[in-house]
């Protein structure tokens, strides 16, 4: 007969058994920051824990702190196997060297670092030309900390232009709204909430290819619509939204009503893919070639191939950036114009972006993006060939074909390029087939994600946007660092994990559990979703404070 079991709290267990610092080892003598024989011979090896929530009274040797933090960070995932993220995890040695040499440079100190600011201006000009800036227009833009800040700046400029026009006409300005699809990244909805704009979040569907539905745009715009956010590369499935089709709808609406509604293109990922690939966006226009597109943002730290910390926003002409939003700064001996949500910002990423643009050139970027799409197509075709998975993304299907058909031989062509296929990001969004669910009803798709995590891959499993949340997808972002060898191993591991689940009975599968939460997750971030945060084990009143990011 099995004995009774009780829950063991690991924190209480360690605390109750932890030796008192002075009980058996004698008093700790000497300066807290004194020399140690090795990093592991300081008081932090076994006598004391690293201070987690309050600054310690005394410091510790630099080599010891470095080693202990390094050891703790070993618990993180491997960045190159983080296939959930669009953010780049690889840069060339020369680029890294440039960044290290310039880590201390601050973008806000423009007068002190004129060469860096010249590089910033060059990046704006280069990217504006990539995005089809028109002759006679004076494009203007800025680096940001990422696309989230850039989206807020673009949205705010649209709101101010709308307000100024309405005020000049003597009309009400109290009810601004903005249009976006339910597949929008959270930064777009954050803009609406933070800057008091009604977010009209339109459902996406299989019919609309899981992206903003032009028919719904037509039904939801009105005189209070400050603009439409159109996404060049959905984070869910990688689909490009139909910028030109939506632009045409807004043109027709203006002809009928006189209401001029602008477009801001959120090209966080697509802004550094569409200009270079043979596919572009599949034929239609998407950038400043369309007069209705007033501003575009992108992330340099995604497919701009820079480490995290840089985004870009550009307006087609300075007239679309309201002058009263631009601050004239007299700081540290110089005068600069600024339109950002931040002040101090790292400058090294700007230098790294310029390095990439000059070093790779157009053909270098094209090669990298075409390779990423080619590898994404191979992964997609391999997954569907198993019969266990179908892809919701469709960059591996012949251009114009958007349907999954069971058992169909995949499209293939000698000398193919991305132009032979549907345009989109190098993203593979896939789900277990209906046949698989019928044959193995006890297998939950999340188990695939969890078991791949045990092999160090980070591949998220999550539902599609509202109205499609009944479908869960696994998603892989194929970045520059996904070599064909790593891709082969990934395909083999996905197949092995899936087969193991197929051969596991329901009881054994239910018994398997992923890793638990850290003390910080349990206490500081509550370890719960927002509905259950009141259940936090240790409240903020006891000195452990919540963090948000």
KOLTISE-606408 format. One record per residue (C-alpha): z, x, y. Coordinates in steps of 0.5 Angstrom, whole numbers, padded with zeros to 4 digits, always signed. Example, Ala and Ser with C-alpha at 12.3 -4.5 7.8 and 13.67 -1.06 7.14 Angstrom:
KOLTISE-606408
+0016+0025-0009;+0014+0027-0002;
END
This chain:
KOLTISE-606408
+0000+0000+0000;-0002+0003+0007;+0004+0004+0012;+0004+0001+0019;+0000+0005+0024;+0002+0005+0031;-0002+0007+0038;-0001+0014+0040;-0001+0016+0047;-0004+0023+0047;-0001+0024+0054;+0006+0022+0052;+0005+0026+0046;+0004+0032+0049;+0009+0031+0055;+0015+0030+0050;+0013+0036+0046;+0011+0041+0051;+0016+0047+0052;+0020+0047+0058;+0017+0053+0062;+0024+0057+0062;+0027+0055+0055;+0024+0060+0050;+0019+0064+0054;+0024+0067+0059;+0023+0066+0067;+0016+0067+0070;+0017+0073+0074;+0013+0076+0080;+0008+0073+0085;+0004+0067+0083;-0002+0070+0084;-0001+0077+0081;-0005+0081+0077;-0006+0078+0069;-0009+0082+0063;-0014+0077+0062;-0015+0070+0065;-0012+0067+0059;-0005+0071+0060;-0003+0067+0066;+0002+0062+0067;-0003+0057+0066;-0005+0059+0059;+0001+0055+0055;+0007+0055+0060;+0004+0050+0065;-0002+0045+0066;-0007+0046+0072;-0005+0042+0077;-0009+0036+0077;-0007+0031+0083;-0003+0035+0088;-0004+0042+0091;+0001+0047+0087;+0006+0051+0091;+0003+0058+0089;-0004+0060+0087;-0007+0063+0081;-0011+0069+0080;-0018+0068+0081;-0021+0070+0075;-0016+0065+0071;-0018+0059+0075;-0025+0061+0074;-0025+0061+0067;-0020+0055+0066;-0025+0051+0070;-0031+0054+0067;-0028+0052+0060;-0026+0045+0062;-0033+0044+0065;-0036+0046+0058;-0034+0039+0056;-0040+0036+0061;-0046+0034+0058;-0052+0040+0058;-0056+0038+0064;-0063+0040+0061;-0061+0034+0055;-0059+0029+0060;-0065+0025+0059;-0062+0019+0063;-0063+0023+0070;-0069+0023+0074;-0066+0029+0078;-0068+0036+0077;-0064+0041+0073;-0069+0047+0073;-0071+0051+0078;-0075+0058+0078;-0070+0064+0079;-0074+0066+0085;-0072+0059+0088;-0065+0060+0086;-0064+0066+0089;-0067+0064+0096;-0062+0058+0095;-0056+0063+0094;-0058+0067+0099;-0058+0061+0104;-0052+0057+0101;-0048+0058+0108;-0053+0055+0112;-0052+0048+0115;-0058+0044+0117;-0054+0041+0123;-0054+0048+0126;-0061+0048+0128;-0060+0053+0134;-0057+0058+0130;-0062+0057+0124;-0069+0057+0127;-0073+0059+0121;-0070+0054+0117;-0071+0049+0122;-0079+0051+0122;-0079+0050+0115;-0076+0043+0115;-0082+0041+0120;-0087+0044+0116;-0084+0040+0110;-0085+0034+0114;-0092+0036+0116;-0094+0037+0109;-0091+0031+0106;-0094+0027+0111;-0101+0029+0109;-0100+0028+0102;-0098+0021+0104;-0104+0020+0108;-0102+0020+0115;-0108+0017+0119;-0111+0021+0125;-0109+0019+0132;-0102+0017+0129;-0096+0022+0130;-0092+0022+0124;-0084+0023+0124;-0079+0024+0119;-0073+0028+0117;-0070+0031+0111;-0064+0027+0108;-0058+0028+0103;-0063+0024+0098;-0067+0017+0097;-0061+0013+0098;-0059+0016+0105;-0067+0015+0107;-0067+0008+0105;-0062+0006+0109;-0065+0010+0115;-0072+0006+0113;-0069-0001+0113;-0065+0000+0119;-0071+0002+0123;-0074-0004+0120;-0068-0008+0122;-0068-0006+0129;-0075-0007+0131;-0075-0014+0128;-0069-0015+0133;-0072-0012+0139;-0078-0016+0138;-0074-0023+0137;-0070-0021+0143;-0076-0020+0147;-0079-0027+0145;-0072-0030+0146;-0071-0032+0139;-0065-0032+0134;-0063-0025+0131;-0057-0027+0127;-0060-0028+0120;-0065-0022+0118;-0067-0022+0111;-0070-0017+0107;-0074-0017+0100;-0074-0013+0094;-0074-0014+0086;-0068-0015+0082;-0071-0008+0079;-0069-0005+0085;-0064+0001+0085;-0057+0000+0088;-0059+0004+0094;-0063-0002+0097;-0058-0007+0096;-0053-0003+0099;-0057-0002+0105;-0057-0010+0106;-0050-0010+0105;-0048-0005+0109;-0052-0007+0115;-0051-0014+0114;-0058-0016+0112;-0059-0022+0107;-0062-0019+0101;-0067-0023+0097;-0067-0020+0091;-0073-0023+0087;-0073-0024+0079;-0077-0020+0075;-0081-0021+0069;-0085-0019+0063;-0091-0023+0067;-0090-0019+0073;-0089-0013+0069;-0082-0012+0070;-0083-0011+0077;-0083-0014+0084;-0087-0021+0083;-0092-0022+0089;-0092-0029+0088;-0085-0029+0089;-0086-0025+0095;-0091-0030+0098;-0085-0036+0097;-0079-0032+0100;-0082-0029+0106;-0081-0032+0113;-0080-0031+0120;-0073-0027+0119;-0076-0022+0114;-0075-0015+0117;-0079-0012+0111;-0081-0011+0104;-0078-0006+0100;-0083-0004+0095;-0082+0001+0089;-0086+0007+0087;-0083+0008+0080;-0078+0003+0078;-0072+0006+0075;-0072+0001+0069;-0079+0002+0066;-0082+0007+0071;-0087+0002+0073;-0091+0002+0080;-0090-0004+0084;-0097-0007+0087;-0096-0004+0094;-0103-0006+0096;-0103-0013+0093;-0096-0014+0097;-0099-0012+0103;-0105-0016+0103;-0100-0022+0102;-0097-0020+0108;-0103-0019+0112;-0105-0027+0110;-0098-0029+0112;-0099-0026+0119;-0106-0029+0120;-0103-0036+0119;-0096-0035+0122;-0097-0029+0127;-0091-0026+0124;-0092-0019+0122;-0087-0016+0116;-0087-0009+0115;-0087-0005+0108;-0082+0001+0107;-0084+0004+0100;-0079+0007+0096;-0082+0013+0093;-0076+0016+0091;-0079+0019+0084;-0087+0017+0085;-0087+0020+0092;-0088+0027+0089;-0092+0024+0083;-0097+0019+0085;-0101+0024+0090;-0102+0029+0085;-0104+0026+0078;-0111+0024+0076;-0108+0017+0075;-0105+0016+0082;-0103+0009+0082;-0108+0006+0078;-0113+0005+0083;-0110+0001+0089;-0107+0004+0096;-0100+0005+0096;-0099+0010+0102;-0100+0011+0110;-0107+0009+0108;-0105+0002+0108;-0103+0000+0116;-0097-0005+0114;-0094+0001+0110;-0089+0004+0116;-0085+0009+0112;-0084+0012+0106;-0078+0016+0102;-0078+0020+0097;-0073+0025+0093;-0074+0032+0093;-0069+0033+0088;-0073+0029+0083;-0080+0030+0082;-0080+0035+0088;-0077+0040+0083;-0071+0042+0087;-0063+0041+0085;-0059+0035+0088;-0058+0035+0095;-0065+0033+0099;-0069+0027+0100;-0074+0026+0105;-0076+0020+0110;-0083+0019+0114;-0085+0014+0119;-0093+0014+0120;-0092+0014+0127;-0086+0016+0132;-0087+0009+0135;-0084+0006+0129;-0077+0009+0129;-0074+0006+0135;-0072+0011+0140;-0065+0008+0141;-0063+0010+0134;-0065+0017+0135;-0059+0021+0138;-0061+0027+0143;-0055+0033+0141;-0053+0038+0145;-0049+0042+0140;-0048+0050+0140;-0053+0052+0145;-0059+0048+0143;-0062+0041+0144;-0064+0037+0138;-0066+0030+0136;-0063+0027+0130;-0063+0021+0126;-0059+0021+0120;-0053+0018+0117;-0050+0025+0116;-0049+0031+0121;-0047+0037+0117;-0052+0038+0111;-0054+0044+0106;-0060+0047+0108;-0061+0051+0102;-0065+0045+0099;-0070+0045+0105;-0072+0052+0104;-0072+0051+0096;-0077+0045+0098;-0081+0049+0102;-0081+0055+0097;-0084+0049+0091;-0089+0047+0096;-0092+0054+0098;-0091+0057+0091;-0094+0051+0087;-0099+0049+0091;-0103+0042+0090;-0106+0045+0083;-0099+0047+0081;-0096+0040+0082;-0101+0037+0079;-0101+0041+0072;-0093+0040+0072;-0094+0032+0073;-0100+0031+0068;-0096+0035+0063;-0090+0031+0064;-0094+0024+0063;-0097+0027+0057;-0091+0029+0054;-0088+0022+0056;-0094+0019+0052;-0093+0023+0046;-0086+0020+0046;-0088+0013+0047;-0094+0013+0042;-0089+0017+0037;-0083+0012+0037;-0088+0006+0037;-0091+0009+0030;-0085+0009+0027;-0085+0001+0027;-0078+0001+0029;-0079+0001+0037;-0083-0002+0042;-0084+0001+0049;-0083-0003+0055;-0086+0002+0059;-0094+0002+0059;-0096+0009+0061;-0098+0011+0054;-0103+0005+0054;-0110+0005+0056;-0111+0003+0063;-0111-0004+0064;-0108-0006+0057;-0101-0008+0058;-0099-0011+0051;-0095-0008+0045;-0099-0010+0039;-0095-0009+0032;-0099-0004+0028;-0104-0002+0033;-0107+0005+0033;-0105+0008+0039;-0111+0010+0045;-0113+0017+0044;-0119+0021+0048;-0121+0028+0048;-0120+0031+0054;-0116+0026+0057;-0112+0025+0063;-0107+0021+0066;-0113+0017+0069;-0115+0014+0062;-0108+0011+0062;-0104+0006+0066;-0101+0009+0072;-0093+0010+0073;-0087+0015+0072;-0086+0020+0066;-0081+0015+0064;-0080+0012+0057;-0077+0005+0056;-0076+0003+0049;-0073-0002+0045;-0072-0004+0037;-0077-0009+0035;-0076-0016+0033;-0077-0014+0026;-0072-0009+0026;-0067-0014+0029;-0069-0019+0023;-0068-0013+0018;-0062-0010+0020;-0058-0015+0024;-0052-0011+0024;-0055-0005+0028;-0053-0005+0035;-0058-0001+0039;-0052+0002+0043;-0051+0006+0037;-0057+0010+0037;-0055+0012+0044;-0048+0014+0042;-0050+0018+0036;-0056+0021+0040;-0050+0023+0045;-0046+0027+0039;-0053+0031+0038;-0052+0032+0046;-0057+0028+0048;-0056+0023+0054;-0060+0017+0053;-0057+0011+0056;-0058+0004+0053;-0057-0002+0058;-0060-0009+0059;-0066-0010+0064;-0065-0013+0070;-0062-0021+0071;-0067-0026+0068;-0069-0021+0063;-0062-0018+0061;-0063-0021+0054;-0067-0015+0053;-0063-0008+0052;-0067-0001+0053;-0066+0006+0052;-0069+0010+0057;-0072+0017+0057;-0074+0021+0063;-0079+0026+0062;-0078+0032+0067;-0081+0039+0068;-0076+0042+0063;-0078+0037+0057;-0082+0042+0053;-0086+0040+0047;-0082+0044+0042;-0076+0040+0045;-0080+0034+0045;-0081+0035+0038;-0074+0036+0036;-0072+0029+0040;-0077+0025+0036;-0074+0028+0030;-0067+0027+0032;-0069+0019+0034;-0072+0018+0027;-0066+0021+0024;-0061+0017+0028;-0065+0011+0027;-0065+0012+0019;-0058+0013+0019;-0056+0007+0022;-0061+0003+0017;-0057+0006+0011;-0050+0005+0014;-0047-0002+0012;-0044-0006+0017;-0036-0004+0016;-0038+0003+0017;-0042+0002+0023;-0036-0002+0026;-0031+0003+0025;-0035+0009+0029;-0033+0010+0036;-0035+0014+0041;-0031+0019+0045;-0025+0016+0049;-0023+0016+0057;-0020+0022+0060;-0013+0021+0064;-0017+0021+0071;-0022+0016+0068;-0016+0012+0065;-0012+0012+0071;-0015+0015+0078;-0022+0010+0076;-0018+0005+0073;-0022+0006+0066;-0024-0001+0067;-0029-0005+0070;-0028-0008+0077;-0025-0015+0074;-0020-0011+0070;-0018-0006+0075;-0011-0009+0076;-0010-0007+0069;-0010+0000+0071;-0004+0004+0067;-0002+0008+0073;-0002+0005+0080;-0004+0009+0086;+0003+0008+0088;+0005+0013+0083;+0001+0018+0086;-0006+0018+0082;-0011+0015+0087;-0018+0012+0085;-0024+0015+0086;-0031+0012+0088;-0038+0015+0088;
END
